[in-house]
């Protein structure tokens, strides 16, 4: 049986990074900061983005992308199992548009 690779050793493309791994990576690259402080900073950044979006604001991080909220109007949908018409309420959904720098980097242009 072959050993399972450590998540931190996994290839960056096609894999995912979870919040704790992001915190650990930032802490490792900044030894002058305590891990608990890095965790507080990361959590604060995420909370501020969430709070701004909850107020309907757009959050733009130059080069990375922009988070916004899009409104989906109410509509009549279909139950895929029965084909019966179902009313779907209006809702707001998060939307992310990549910035040019991120897009270029993903496509090997930067």
Secondary structure, 3 states (H helix, E strand, C coil): CCCCCCHHHCCCCCCCCCHHHHHHHHHHHCCCCCHHHHHHHHHHHHHHHHHHHHCCCCEEECCCEEEEEEEECCEEEECCCCCCEEEECCEEEEEEEECHHHHHHHCCCC
